[in-house]
């Protein structure tokens, strides 16, 4: 270990504390703990946390996971700070354990910008727009039939063509959307209460 590290200077520093301090001082940002939760888990000897633990109601991620497992579409909506993206990560983790193919879609403004890598090359300059839309639907349905789970974060920010395509194909497989604006039939999330966040920073001085 480097001579400047805490446990090289004194044997009184617990190994876990020294290890955490070393990681906090790494030159590359990506090599440091990415959250308070990860630092706390390191102190507890629980390994590296990929993200904050889910602090909201358990029924919401469970319902999303069940829908994805069964090949059904389901939406979740909520304001900033409600854990919408975290819910999608819960679904992703569960699907990984099932070896289910998973694809993420993000926002975009140009026609079919978001799913273009999944759908392949095409152009909206085609004189037959209906034929083009049919091609998009065909490729989406082929993906969903594998079965592939589509996770759509910030679905409000999708281009209107992609929004419409996903809506048309919701009955053909598992499309899990997270939105800020409420959608019909969506599971609703409330902002995570401040009290629930205290457990992330609890210690002997609290």
C-alpha positions in Angstrom: 0.0 0.0 0.0 1.1 3.5 -0.7 3.1 5.1 2.1 0.7 8.1 2.2 -2.4 5.9 2.9 -3.9 6.0 6.4 -3.1 2.4 7.4 0.5 2.9 6.3 0.9 5.8 8.7 -0.8 4.2 11.7 -2.1 0.9 12.7 -4.8 2.5 14.8 -7.0 3.2 11.7 -9.5 0.4 11.1 -8.8 -1.4 7.8 -12.3 -0.6 6.4 -11.9 3.1 7.2 -8.4 3.2 5.7 -9.7 1.4 2.6 -12.6 3.9 2.2 -10.3 6.9 2.6 -8.0 5.5 -0.1 -10.9 5.2 -2.4 -12.2 8.7 -1.6 -8.8 10.1 -2.7 -8.5 8.2 -6.0 -7.4 10.4 -8.9 -10.2 9.2 -11.2 -13.7 10.2 -10.2 -15.1 6.8 -11.4 -12.8 5.0 -9.0 -14.2 6.8 -6.0 -17.5 5.9 -4.1 -20.3 7.2 -6.2 -22.7 7.9 -3.4 -23.1 8.2 0.4 -24.8 4.8 0.3 -21.8 3.2 -1.3 -19.4 4.8 1.2 -21.7 3.6 4.1 -21.8 0.0 2.6 -18.0 0.0 2.4 -17.7 0.9 6.1 -20.1 -1.9 6.9 -18.1 -4.3 4.7 -21.1 -4.9 2.4 -19.3 -4.4 -0.9 -19.9 -1.8 -3.5 -23.4 -0.4 -4.0 -24.4 0.3 -7.6 -27.1 2.8 -6.6 -29.0 4.1 -3.7 -31.3 1.5 -2.2 -35.0 1.7 -3.0 -36.6 3.8 -0.3 -40.1 4.1 -1.6 -43.1 1.7 -1.3 -42.2 -1.9 -2.2 -45.4 -2.6 -4.1 -44.4 -0.3 -7.0 -41.1 -2.0 -8.1 -42.7 -5.4 -7.4 -45.6 -4.7 -9.7 -43.2 -3.4 -12.5 -41.0 -6.5 -12.1 -44.0 -8.8 -12.3 -45.3 -7.1 -15.4 -41.9 -7.3 -17.1 -41.5 -11.0 -16.1 -45.0 -11.8 -17.6 -44.3 -9.8 -20.8 -46.8 -7.0 -19.9 -46.4 -3.3 -20.3 -46.8 -1.0 -17.3 -45.9 2.6 -16.5 -44.8 4.5 -13.4 -45.1 8.2 -12.9 -44.0 10.7 -10.3 -42.4 14.0 -9.7 -38.6 14.6 -9.3 -37.3 12.9 -6.3 -39.8 10.1 -6.3 -37.5 7.4 -7.6 -38.8 6.8 -11.1 -35.4 5.9 -12.5 -34.6 3.8 -9.5 -37.7 1.7 -10.1 -36.5 1.0 -13.6 -33.1 -0.1 -12.2 -34.9 -2.5 -9.9 -36.6 -4.0 -12.9 -33.3 -4.2 -14.8 -31.6 -6.0 -11.9 -34.5 -8.5 -11.7 -34.4 -9.1 -15.5 -30.6 -9.7 -15.4 -31.2 -12.5 -12.9 -33.6 -14.1 -15.3 -31.2 -13.7 -18.3 -33.9 -11.6 -20.0 -32.7 -9.3 -22.8 -33.0 -5.7 -21.8 -33.0 -2.4 -23.7 -33.0 1.2 -22.4 -34.5 4.1 -24.3 -33.9 7.7 -23.5 -35.2 11.1 -24.7 -34.9 12.6 -28.2 -36.5 15.2 -30.5 -35.9 14.0 -34.0 -38.2 11.4 -35.5 -37.5 8.0 -34.0 -34.2 9.3 -32.6 -34.4 7.3 -29.3 -34.9 3.8 -30.7 -32.8 4.3 -33.9 -29.9 2.0 -32.8 -32.5 -0.7 -32.1 -34.5 -0.3 -35.3 -31.7 0.0 -37.8 -31.3 2.5 -40.6 -34.4 4.1 -42.2 -35.4 7.5 -43.4 -38.5 9.6 -42.9 -38.1 11.0 -46.4 -39.9 8.0 -47.7 -42.8 8.9 -49.9 -44.9 6.2 -48.2 -45.0 7.3 -44.5 -47.5 4.6 -43.6 -45.1 1.9 -44.9 -42.3 3.4 -42.8 -44.5 3.4 -39.6 -45.4 -0.2 -40.4 -41.7 -1.0 -40.6 -41.0 0.6 -37.2 -43.9 -1.4 -35.7 -42.7 -4.6 -37.2 -39.2 -4.2 -35.8 -40.5 -3.2 -32.4 -42.7 -6.2 -32.2 -39.9 -8.5 -33.3 -37.8 -7.1 -30.4 -40.6 -7.5 -27.9 -41.3 -11.1 -29.1 -37.8 -12.4 -28.2 -38.9 -11.5 -25.4 -37.1 -8.2 -24.8 -38.0 -5.8 -22.0 -37.9 -2.2 -23.1 -37.2 0.3 -20.2 -38.1 3.8 -21.2 -36.7 6.5 -18.8 -38.1 10.1 -19.0 -40.7 8.9 -21.5 -42.1 12.4 -21.5 -39.0 13.5 -23.5 -39.3 11.0 -26.3 -40.0 12.4 -29.8 -43.7 12.2 -30.6 -43.2 9.5 -33.3 -41.5 7.1 -30.8 -44.2 7.9 -28.2 -46.8 6.9 -30.7 -45.0 3.7 -31.7 -44.5 2.6 -28.1 -48.2 3.2 -27.4 -49.3 1.2 -30.5 -47.2 -1.7 -29.4 -47.8 -1.8 -25.6 -49.9 -5.0 -26.0 -47.1 -6.9 -27.8 -44.7 -7.2 -24.9 -43.1 -5.6 -21.9 -42.6 -1.8 -22.2 -41.9 -0.3 -18.8 -42.1 3.5 -19.0 -41.2 6.1 -16.3 -42.7 9.5 -16.8 -43.0 12.8 -15.0 -46.5 13.5 -16.4 -49.1 11.0 -15.2 -50.2 8.4 -17.8 -53.5 6.5 -17.7 -53.1 3.4 -15.6 -49.6 4.3 -14.4 -48.5 3.5 -10.9 -48.1 6.7 -9.0 -45.0 7.6 -6.9 -44.7 10.4 -4.3 -41.4 12.2 -3.5 -39.3 10.2 -1.1 -39.9 11.6 2.4 -36.9 13.3 4.0 -37.2 11.0 7.0 -36.6 8.0 4.7 -33.3 9.5 3.6 -31.9 9.7 7.2 -31.0 6.0 7.1 -28.5 6.7 4.4 -26.5 8.9 6.7 -27.1 7.4 10.1 -24.1 7.0 12.4 -23.0 7.1 16.0 -23.4 10.9 16.2 -27.1 10.9 15.1 
